[in-house]
Amino acid sequence: MQHRGQEGAGIAAISGNTIICHKDHGLVSEALGSALNKLKSHVAVGHCLYSNNGNNTGENIQPVFTEYLTGRLATVHDGNLINAKELKDELMKYGIAFTGTSDSEVISKLIAYHCTKKKNVLDGVKISAELLKGAFSLIVLSTDNNRLIAARDSSGFRPLCIGKNKNGIAVASESCALDTCGFDFVRNIKPGEIIVIENGEIIYEEVVLTPKIKNTGSCIFEYVYFARPDSFIDNLSVYEARVNSGRILAKENPVEADVVCGIPDSALEAAIGYSEESGIKLLPGLIRNRYLGRSFIYPTQEQRENIVKLKFNAIKSNIEGKRIILVDDSIVRGTSTKIIVNMMKNAGAKEVHLRISSPPVKYVCNYGIDTRSEEDLIASRMSVSEIRDIIGSDSLGYISIDGLKEACARCSLPLCANCFNR
């Protein structure tokens, strides 16, 4: 799922009673290339790297391969732990060495340690997962009976789902991956649940992890930005959630204008909803370069700004002389939005009214979104009117927290919105 990470990719597969792992920097096609053709296996795990805080060194590319006294395992992980340092320090006391700085390596080494003690992989995963605090959707590939073990943290921060076809079982962060690979969606893995897959069948499934963090749940930002619109996460269509948010945004923040334009790609559905609710014509205002990735998940601010300039170009014939409602999914740092608003005005827009389909992002997320401090978040240090002036739009309106939750009301889990309100 390239949209979830662009800095590196890897795959690990069982061959005999060992694990072959190949990984490198770059997009999947660049990192793996012809390596896929050389893998002959019935069980494997893969991962795309989205590094928190720029930790995109080669050692941090997943899967993480770990060898221990009685076996081998490869681990892939989505999320962020808040007790990784304590766990790492404890493991180092036992002489366990680390080569990278990722939470994923801590998880893999922790599981290997407890597998050695318990002489059982499932028990090792159970004990380790109970010690983890934070966000983790986790898949472990083990040479013990060629098993895949999947686990989701007890809050259900990050998505994880199961698919099935005549050839076996697949586990993925999003249902769109199952569709592409020819698997029928079966269900979401429940918060706190661990499942074991062996010989193409689920042989164990149980909710075993106890809740640890209050007032949390499935990350609402998955519906705002991270996930692909053709995915279903916890029984809610991402497309539906985004269109709903656009409709509610139009009700909460109306403005007279000639055209509604969505910023590609993750704001296009909200723009559809805004247009439908307001009755204002929807037209494309920006063309997106399809060969460039998502700017938010680049590791440095300079890279993010440069990619925005390369990624978009205004469609002058749809913009010139018109009052534009420009819909975006979020404003995090504010620099990318300022570039795009300026681009629209340079193309001849008479007015640019910015509408945002998520509330102001005011607080650092500890569970998997790359924001290092609240100083990086423009809404944590400026009012809406100040942000409007900095960005250069004629007006600025955000959806309310209640409005966004209403848009996502069909989600089967409680929603974590701690980046907006605490």
FIGU-297999 format. One line per field, with one value per residue (C-alpha): residue number from 1; residue in one letter; x, y, z. Coordinates in Angstrom, 1 decimal, always signed. Example, Ala and Ser with C-alpha at 12.3 -4.5 7.8 and 13.67 -1.06 7.14 Angstrom:
2
seq	c(1_2)
type	c(A_S)
xx	c(+12.3_+13.7)
yy	c(-4.5_-1.1)
zz	c(+7.8_+7.1)
//
This chain:
422
seq	c(1_2_3_4_5_6_7_8_9_10_11_12_13_14_15_16_17_18_19_20_21_22_23_24_25_26_27_28_29_30_31_32_33_34_35_36_37_38_39_40_41_42_43_44_45_46_47_48_49_50_51_52_53_54_55_56_57_58_59_60_61_62_63_64_65_66_67_68_69_70_71_72_73_74_75_76_77_78_79_80_81_82_83_84_85_86_87_88_89_90_91_92_93_94_95_96_97_98_99_100_101_102_103_104_105_106_107_108_109_110_111_112_113_114_115_116_117_118_119_120_121_122_123_124_125_126_127_128_129_130_131_132_133_134_135_136_137_138_139_140_141_142_143_144_145_146_147_148_149_150_151_152_153_154_155_156_157_158_159_160_161_162_163_164_165_166_167_168_169_170_171_172_173_174_175_176_177_178_179_180_181_182_183_184_185_186_187_188_189_190_191_192_193_194_195_196_197_198_199_200_201_202_203_204_205_206_207_208_209_210_211_212_213_214_215_216_217_218_219_220_221_222_223_224_225_226_227_228_229_230_231_232_233_234_235_236_237_238_239_240_241_242_243_244_245_246_247_248_249_250_251_252_253_254_255_256_257_258_259_260_261_262_263_264_265_266_267_268_269_270_271_272_273_274_275_276_277_278_279_280_281_282_283_284_285_286_287_288_289_290_291_292_293_294_295_296_297_298_299_300_301_302_303_304_305_306_307_308_309_310_311_312_313_314_315_316_317_318_319_320_321_322_323_324_325_326_327_328_329_330_331_332_333_334_335_336_337_338_339_340_341_342_343_344_345_346_347_348_349_350_351_352_353_354_355_356_357_358_359_360_361_362_363_364_365_366_367_368_369_370_371_372_373_374_375_376_377_378_379_380_381_382_383_384_385_386_387_388_389_390_391_392_393_394_395_396_397_398_399_400_401_402_403_404_405_406_407_408_409_410_411_412_413_414_415_416_417_418_419_420_421_422)
type	c(M_Q_H_R_G_Q_E_G_A_G_I_A_A_I_S_G_N_T_I_I_C_H_K_D_H_G_L_V_S_E_A_L_G_S_A_L_N_K_L_K_S_H_V_A_V_G_H_C_L_Y_S_N_N_G_N_N_T_G_E_N_I_Q_P_V_F_T_E_Y_L_T_G_R_L_A_T_V_H_D_G_N_L_I_N_A_K_E_L_K_D_E_L_M_K_Y_G_I_A_F_T_G_T_S_D_S_E_V_I_S_K_L_I_A_Y_H_C_T_K_K_K_N_V_L_D_G_V_K_I_S_A_E_L_L_K_G_A_F_S_L_I_V_L_S_T_D_N_N_R_L_I_A_A_R_D_S_S_G_F_R_P_L_C_I_G_K_N_K_N_G_I_A_V_A_S_E_S_C_A_L_D_T_C_G_F_D_F_V_R_N_I_K_P_G_E_I_I_V_I_E_N_G_E_I_I_Y_E_E_V_V_L_T_P_K_I_K_N_T_G_S_C_I_F_E_Y_V_Y_F_A_R_P_D_S_F_I_D_N_L_S_V_Y_E_A_R_V_N_S_G_R_I_L_A_K_E_N_P_V_E_A_D_V_V_C_G_I_P_D_S_A_L_E_A_A_I_G_Y_S_E_E_S_G_I_K_L_L_P_G_L_I_R_N_R_Y_L_G_R_S_F_I_Y_P_T_Q_E_Q_R_E_N_I_V_K_L_K_F_N_A_I_K_S_N_I_E_G_K_R_I_I_L_V_D_D_S_I_V_R_G_T_S_T_K_I_I_V_N_M_M_K_N_A_G_A_K_E_V_H_L_R_I_S_S_P_P_V_K_Y_V_C_N_Y_G_I_D_T_R_S_E_E_D_L_I_A_S_R_M_S_V_S_E_I_R_D_I_I_G_S_D_S_L_G_Y_I_S_I_D_G_L_K_E_A_C_A_R_C_S_L_P_L_C_A_N_C_F_N_R)
xx	c(+0.0_+2.3_+0.0_+0.9_+4.7_+7.1_+10.6_+11.4_+9.9_+10.7_+9.5_+10.3_+9.4_+9.9_+12.3_+12.8_+13.4_+14.9_+13.6_+14.8_+14.4_+14.9_+14.4_+15.7_+15.0_+12.5_+9.1_+8.1_+9.0_+12.5_+13.1_+12.0_+12.3_+13.2_+13.6_+9.9_+10.5_+13.2_+11.0_+9.4_+7.2_+3.7_+4.0_+5.4_+5.1_+5.7_+5.8_+6.1_+8.0_+6.5_+9.1_+8.2_+10.6_+12.7_+14.0_+14.4_+17.8_+18.2_+18.2_+14.6_+13.1_+10.8_+10.4_+12.6_+14.4_+15.3_+17.0_+16.9_+17.9_+15.0_+13.7_+13.5_+10.9_+10.2_+8.0_+6.1_+4.4_+2.2_+1.9_+4.0_+4.8_+5.0_+7.1_+9.6_+12.6_+11.8_+11.4_+14.6_+16.6_+15.3_+16.2_+19.7_+20.3_+20.0_+22.7_+20.3_+21.8_+19.9_+21.0_+18.2_+16.0_+12.5_+9.8_+9.4_+12.9_+12.0_+8.8_+10.6_+13.4_+10.9_+8.9_+12.1_+13.2_+9.9_+9.7_+13.0_+11.8_+8.4_+9.6_+6.3_+5.8_+2.2_+2.9_+5.9_+3.7_+0.9_+3.3_+5.1_+1.9_+0.6_+3.8_+3.4_+1.8_+0.7_-0.4_+0.5_-1.0_+1.4_+2.2_+4.8_+6.2_+7.6_+9.5_+7.5_+5.1_+5.4_+2.9_+1.6_+0.5_-1.4_-2.2_-4.0_-3.6_-6.4_-7.5_-7.5_-5.6_-4.4_-6.5_-6.0_-8.2_-8.5_-9.2_-9.6_-9.6_-9.0_-5.3_-5.3_-5.5_-4.2_-3.9_-3.6_-3.9_-6.7_-9.3_-8.2_-5.1_-7.3_-9.4_-6.3_-4.8_-8.0_-9.0_-12.5_-12.8_-13.7_-13.6_-11.6_-9.3_-10.7_-8.9_-6.8_-7.2_-4.5_-5.0_-2.7_-2.7_-1.2_-1.5_-3.9_-6.3_-7.0_-6.2_-6.5_-8.4_-9.0_-9.2_-6.5_-5.0_-6.4_-7.2_-4.3_-5.0_-8.2_-10.2_-8.7_-9.9_-9.6_-7.6_-10.0_-7.2_-7.4_-10.7_-9.4_-6.2_-4.2_-6.4_-7.4_-11.0_-11.8_-11.1_-13.5_-12.1_-14.0_-17.2_-17.1_-16.4_-13.5_-15.2_-18.5_-16.8_-15.1_-18.1_-20.1_-17.5_-17.8_-21.5_-21.3_-18.5_-20.8_-23.5_-21.1_-19.1_-21.2_-19.8_-20.9_-18.7_-18.7_-16.8_-15.8_-12.3_-10.8_-7.1_-6.1_-6.2_-7.4_-9.7_-11.6_-14.4_-15.0_-15.2_-17.9_-19.8_-19.4_-20.6_-23.6_-24.7_-24.1_-25.3_-22.1_-20.5_-17.6_-14.7_-11.1_-8.8_-5.5_-3.8_-1.7_+1.5_+0.7_+4.4_+5.0_+3.9_+2.1_+3.9_+2.8_+4.7_+8.1_+10.5_+11.7_+9.9_+12.1_+11.2_+7.5_+7.6_+9.5_+7.2_+4.1_+5.6_+6.3_+3.1_+0.4_-0.4_-3.5_-6.1_-6.3_-9.4_-11.4_-10.1_-9.5_-11.9_-13.8_-14.6_-13.1_-14.0_-10.8_-11.4_-8.5_-8.5_-6.3_-3.8_-0.9_+2.1_+0.5_+3.4_+1.9_-1.5_+0.1_+1.9_-1.4_-3.4_-0.8_-0.8_-4.6_-4.3_-1.5_-3.8_-6.3_-8.7_-10.8_-11.2_-10.0_-12.1_-10.3_-12.5_-10.9_-12.7_-11.0_-10.8_-7.6_-4.7_-3.5_-1.8_+1.0_+0.0_+2.0_+0.5_+1.8_+1.5_+4.8_+4.5_+7.4_+6.2_+3.2_+5.5_+5.2_+1.4_+0.2_-3.2_-1.5_+0.0_-2.3_-6.0_-8.1_-7.9_-4.2_-3.8_-6.0_-3.7_-0.5_-1.9_-3.3_-6.9_-9.9_-11.6_-10.9_-13.4_-12.9_-15.4_-16.1_-15.0_-18.7_-19.2_-16.3_-17.5_-21.0_-19.4_-17.8_-20.7_-21.0_-17.5_-17.9_-15.3_-14.9_-12.8_-9.6_-9.6_-6.9_-5.0_-7.9_-9.1_-7.9)
yy	c(+0.0_+2.7_+5.5_+4.5_+5.0_+6.0_+6.1_+2.4_-1.1_-4.6_-8.2_-11.3_-14.9_-18.3_-20.6_-24.0_-23.3_-19.9_-16.4_-14.5_-10.7_-8.1_-4.3_-1.0_+2.7_+4.1_+3.1_-0.5_-0.8_+0.7_-1.1_-4.6_-4.7_-8.1_-9.5_-10.6_-12.9_-14.8_-15.5_-19.0_-19.2_-19.7_-17.3_-13.7_-10.3_-6.9_-3.3_+0.3_+2.7_+5.9_+7.0_+9.1_+11.9_+11.2_+7.9_+6.5_+4.8_+1.4_-0.3_+1.0_-0.3_-3.2_-6.2_-6.5_-9.9_-11.4_-14.7_-16.3_-19.6_-21.7_-19.9_-16.9_-14.3_-11.2_-8.4_-5.6_-2.9_+0.2_+2.7_+4.2_+3.0_+5.4_+3.0_+1.9_+3.4_+1.6_-1.7_-1.2_-0.3_-3.4_-5.7_-4.1_-5.1_-8.8_-8.2_-7.7_-5.4_-3.0_-1.7_+0.8_+3.3_+2.0_+0.8_-2.1_-3.4_-3.2_-5.2_-7.9_-8.3_-8.3_-11.1_-13.1_-12.8_-14.1_-16.8_-18.0_-18.0_-19.6_-21.9_-21.0_-18.3_-17.5_-17.2_-15.0_-12.7_-12.6_-11.7_-9.1_-7.5_-7.1_-5.1_-2.8_+0.6_+2.7_+2.0_-1.3_-3.2_-6.0_-9.1_-11.6_-14.2_-17.2_-20.3_-22.2_-24.1_-21.3_-19.2_-15.7_-14.1_-10.8_-8.5_-5.2_-3.0_-2.8_+0.7_-0.2_+2.9_+1.6_-0.5_-4.3_-6.6_-10.2_-11.5_-15.0_-16.8_-20.3_-20.0_-18.9_-16.0_-12.4_-9.7_-6.0_-2.5_-1.7_-3.6_-2.0_-4.2_-7.3_-6.3_-5.7_-9.1_-11.1_-11.7_-11.4_-9.2_-11.3_-9.0_-6.4_-7.7_-6.5_-4.2_-6.4_-9.4_-11.9_-14.3_-17.2_-18.3_-21.7_-23.6_-21.1_-21.2_-19.3_-21.7_-19.3_-16.0_-14.4_-10.9_-11.2_-7.7_-5.5_-1.8_+0.5_+4.1_+5.9_+8.1_+6.6_+4.4_+4.1_+7.0_+9.5_+10.8_+7.5_+8.8_+12.3_+11.5_+8.3_+5.6_+5.2_+6.2_+2.7_+1.1_+0.1_+0.6_-0.8_-1.1_+2.5_+3.4_+6.0_+7.5_+7.9_+9.5_+12.1_+13.0_+13.3_+15.6_+17.8_+18.1_+19.0_+21.4_+23.2_+23.5_+24.8_+27.1_+28.5_+31.2_+32.7_+31.6_+30.4_+27.1_+24.4_+22.8_+20.0_+19.6_+16.2_+13.5_+13.1_+16.2_+15.4_+13.5_+16.3_+18.7_+16.5_+16.6_+20.4_+21.0_+18.7_+20.4_+24.0_+23.6_+25.3_+23.8_+21.4_+21.9_+20.6_+23.5_+21.7_+19.0_+16.6_+15.1_+11.3_+10.4_+12.2_+10.9_+12.3_+15.4_+14.8_+11.6_+13.0_+13.1_+16.7_+20.1_+21.1_+18.0_+18.5_+22.1_+21.2_+18.3_+20.5_+22.9_+20.0_+18.1_+20.7_+23.0_+25.3_+24.9_+28.6_+28.3_+27.0_+29.6_+32.9_+35.6_+33.3_+33.1_+29.7_+27.5_+25.5_+22.3_+20.6_+17.7_+19.3_+22.0_+20.6_+22.9_+25.3_+25.8_+23.5_+25.2_+28.6_+27.5_+26.2_+29.3_+31.4_+29.2_+29.7_+33.5_+33.6_+31.7_+34.6_+33.5_+36.5_+35.1_+31.9_+30.7_+27.8_+25.1_+22.3_+18.9_+18.3_+20.5_+22.4_+20.0_+21.4_+18.5_+16.1_+12.6_+9.9_+7.0_+7.2_+10.7_+12.5_+15.7_+16.2_+19.1_+21.4_+24.2_+22.4_+22.7_+26.0_+25.7_+25.2_+28.7_+30.7_+31.6_+30.8_+34.4_+34.4_+31.2_+32.8_+35.8_+33.7_+31.4_+34.3_+33.0_+35.4_+33.3_+30.1_+27.6_+24.2_+21.5_+21.1_+18.0_+17.0_+17.5_+15.2_+12.6_+12.8_+12.2_+9.0_+7.9_+4.5_+3.5_+0.4_+1.6_+4.6_+7.3_+8.9_+12.6_+13.7_+15.6_+18.0_+18.2_+17.0)
zz	c(+0.0_-1.4_-0.1_+3.5_+3.1_+0.4_+1.9_+1.8_+1.3_+2.1_+2.0_+4.0_+3.0_+4.5_+2.5_+4.1_+7.8_+7.2_+6.3_+3.2_+3.6_+1.0_+1.6_+0.4_+0.2_-2.4_-3.7_-3.9_-7.5_-6.8_-3.5_-4.5_-8.3_-9.6_-6.0_-6.0_-8.9_-6.9_-3.9_-3.9_-0.8_+0.5_+3.4_+3.5_+5.0_+3.3_+4.4_+3.1_+5.3_+6.6_+9.2_+12.2_+12.9_+9.8_+11.0_+7.5_+7.7_+6.1_+9.5_+10.1_+6.9_+7.6_+7.9_+10.9_+10.9_+14.2_+14.9_+18.4_+19.9_+18.7_+15.7_+13.3_+12.8_+10.7_+12.0_+10.3_+12.3_+11.8_+14.6_+17.4_+20.9_+23.9_+26.0_+23.4_+25.2_+28.5_+26.7_+24.7_+27.9_+29.6_+26.7_+26.5_+30.1_+28.9_+26.2_+23.3_+20.7_+18.4_+15.0_+14.3_+16.1_+15.2_+17.6_+15.2_+16.1_+19.8_+19.2_+17.2_+19.7_+22.6_+20.9_+20.2_+23.9_+25.2_+22.6_+23.8_+27.4_+26.7_+23.8_+22.1_+19.5_+20.3_+24.0_+23.1_+21.0_+23.7_+26.5_+24.4_+23.0_+26.6_+27.5_+24.5_+25.1_+22.2_+18.6_+16.9_+14.1_+13.9_+11.7_+12.7_+10.3_+12.2_+11.1_+13.8_+11.6_+9.0_+10.9_+10.5_+13.7_+13.6_+16.5_+17.0_+20.0_+22.5_+21.3_+17.7_+16.7_+13.3_+10.9_+10.3_+8.4_+7.1_+3.6_+2.2_-1.2_-2.4_-1.9_+1.7_+4.1_+3.8_+6.5_+5.5_+6.9_+4.4_+2.5_-0.8_-0.7_-0.4_-3.4_-5.5_-4.6_-5.2_-1.6_-0.3_+2.8_+5.8_+8.8_+10.7_+13.4_+16.7_+19.1_+21.4_+19.2_+18.2_+15.3_+14.1_+10.4_+9.5_+6.2_+4.8_+7.7_+10.9_+13.7_+16.6_+17.2_+20.5_+22.1_+24.8_+25.3_+28.0_+27.4_+28.5_+27.3_+28.2_+25.7_+22.6_+19.7_+16.0_+14.6_+12.9_+10.8_+8.8_+7.4_+6.9_+5.1_+5.6_+4.1_+0.5_-0.3_-1.7_+1.7_+4.4_+7.9_+10.9_+8.8_+7.5_+3.9_+3.8_+0.7_+2.5_+5.6_+3.4_+1.3_+4.6_+6.1_+3.0_+3.3_+7.0_+6.3_+3.8_+6.4_+9.1_+6.9_+3.9_+1.6_-1.7_-4.5_-8.1_-8.0_-5.5_-6.1_-4.1_-3.5_-5.0_-3.9_-0.3_-0.4_-3.6_-1.9_+0.7_-2.2_-3.8_-0.5_-0.2_-3.8_-3.3_-0.1_-1.3_-4.8_-6.1_-9.2_-8.7_-11.1_-10.9_-10.0_-9.8_-11.8_-9.8_-11.1_-10.8_-10.6_-7.3_-3.9_-0.9_+0.5_+4.1_+4.5_+3.2_+6.1_+6.0_+5.7_+2.8_+0.9_+1.6_+0.3_-2.8_-3.6_-3.4_-5.9_-8.3_-7.6_-8.5_-11.3_-11.5_-14.3_-15.2_-17.4_-14.4_-11.9_-13.6_-12.4_-10.2_-6.5_-5.5_-2.5_-2.1_+0.0_+1.7_+4.2_+6.9_+7.7_+9.8_+9.4_+7.0_+4.5_+1.8_+2.0_+1.6_-1.6_-3.1_-2.2_-3.8_-6.8_-7.2_-6.9_-9.4_-11.8_-11.6_-8.8_-7.7_-4.2_-2.5_+0.4_+2.1_+3.8_+5.8_+6.3_+9.6_+12.7_+13.6_+14.4_+17.7_+19.6_+18.9_+18.1_+19.9_+18.0_+14.4_+12.9_+12.2_+14.2_+16.5_+18.6_+18.9_+17.6_+14.2_+14.3_+13.1_+14.9_+18.2_+18.2_+16.0_+15.8_+12.7_+11.6_+12.1_+10.0_+7.3_+7.1_+7.0_+4.3_+2.3_+1.8_+1.8_+4.4_+6.3_+7.9_+9.5_+10.2_+13.9_+15.9_+16.4_+12.7_+11.8_+14.3_+12.7_+9.3_+10.7_+12.8_+11.1_+12.3_+14.6_+17.1_+19.3_+17.5_+18.7_+18.0_+20.5_+17.9_+17.7_+21.3_+24.7)
//
